[in-house]
Amino acid sequence: MTIAAAAASTAATNAPSNAAASALASQTSGANEAGSQDRFLKLLVTQLKNQDPLSPMDNAQLTSQIAQINTVTGIATLNTSVQQLSSQFLQMQSLQGASLVGKDVIVPGNKLDIAAGTGQGGFELTSAADAVKVEVLSPAGRVLDTLNLGAQSSGTHSFDWASGNYAATSGLTFRVAASSGATPLASTALMRDKVEAVSTSGGALMLELHNAGTVAYTTVKAIN
């Protein structure tokens, strides 16, 4: 069974239990709201019975207290609805995320992707640079080669590196240095990685990548 099929099967298996949990949560919420209203009414009746006959509660006070309990009940109902919608949205995200399994994505990272004798990487600049330099590093951190890419505009860029002169091409990384005049500029290294699985954690969709490990779906810059 493929990972995507396993994910879909797991979602289908969990559907009845999720529905049961949702129903139980709804019943519990309803019971809590009913209990709050019942306690409020008992307190209100007690207050009316024991009020000072010479200074009885006026209609404005009574209306204000009823409005307060209605507001509290409405907020509790709204919170429950939002939580249910959030849960359903996360389940939909998981099902949609399963379609990413086996595909390549572009995420922040500095590992060089080597295929057919060519290494590929990328970077993102927050502002235009007069000069951009990419250094290819060995697993030990030694500089193997330097690419001078010249002036680059702000945004996302990619580069190719011919790895034919190097026998060992596994575990290579790269670093980017950008500048405008004598001022260094911030840059973000980008790498291509393959999605192996998807999961949810802390209410967010997470991707299990071959090289980078677990990353948030929100960090994905592009999907190939």
Rosetta blueprint (number, residue, H / E / L):
1 M L
2 T L
3 I H
4 A H
5 A H
6 A H
7 A H
8 A H
9 S H
10 T H
11 A H
12 A H
13 T H
14 N H
15 A H
16 P H
17 S H
18 N H
19 A H
20 A H
21 A H
22 S H
23 A H
24 L H
25 A H
26 S H
27 Q H
28 T H
29 S H
30 G H
31 A H
32 N H
33 E H
34 A H
35 G H
36 S H
37 Q H
38 D H
39 R H
40 F H
41 L H
42 K H
43 L H
44 L H
45 V H
46 T H
47 Q H
48 L H
49 K H
50 N L
51 Q L
52 D L
53 P L
54 L L
55 S L
56 P L
57 M L
58 D L
59 N H
60 A H
61 Q H
62 L H
63 T H
64 S H
65 Q H
66 I H
67 A H
68 Q H
69 I H
70 N H
71 T H
72 V H
73 T H
74 G H
75 I H
76 A H
77 T H
78 L H
79 N H
80 T H
81 S H
82 V H
83 Q H
84 Q H
85 L H
86 S H
87 S H
88 Q H
89 F H
90 L H
91 Q H
92 M H
93 Q H
94 S H
95 L H
96 Q H
97 G H
98 A H
99 S H
100 L H
101 V L
102 G L
103 K L
104 D E
105 V E
106 I E
107 V E
108 P E
109 G L
110 N L
111 K E
112 L L
113 D E
114 I E
115 A E
116 A L
117 G L
118 T E
119 G E
120 Q E
121 G E
122 G E
123 F E
124 E E
125 L E
126 T L
127 S L
128 A L
129 A E
130 D E
131 A E
132 V E
133 K E
134 V E
135 E E
136 V E
137 L E
138 S L
139 P L
140 A L
141 G L
142 R L
143 V E
144 L E
145 D E
146 T E
147 L E
148 N E
149 L E
150 G E
151 A E
152 Q E
153 S L
154 S L
155 G E
156 T E
157 H E
158 S E
159 F E
160 D E
161 W E
162 A E
163 S L
164 G L
165 N L
166 Y L
167 A L
168 A L
169 T L
170 S L
171 G L
172 L L
173 T E
174 F E
175 R E
176 V E
177 A E
178 A E
179 S E
180 S E
181 G L
182 A L
183 T E
184 P E
185 L E
186 A L
187 S E
188 T E
189 A E
190 L E
191 M E
192 R E
193 D E
194 K E
195 V E
196 E E
197 A E
198 V E
199 S E
200 T E
201 S E
202 G L
203 G L
204 A E
205 L E
206 M E
207 L E
208 E E
209 L E
210 H L
211 N L
212 A L
213 G E
214 T E
215 V E
216 A E
217 Y H
218 T H
219 T H
220 V L
221 K L
222 A E
223 I E
224 N L
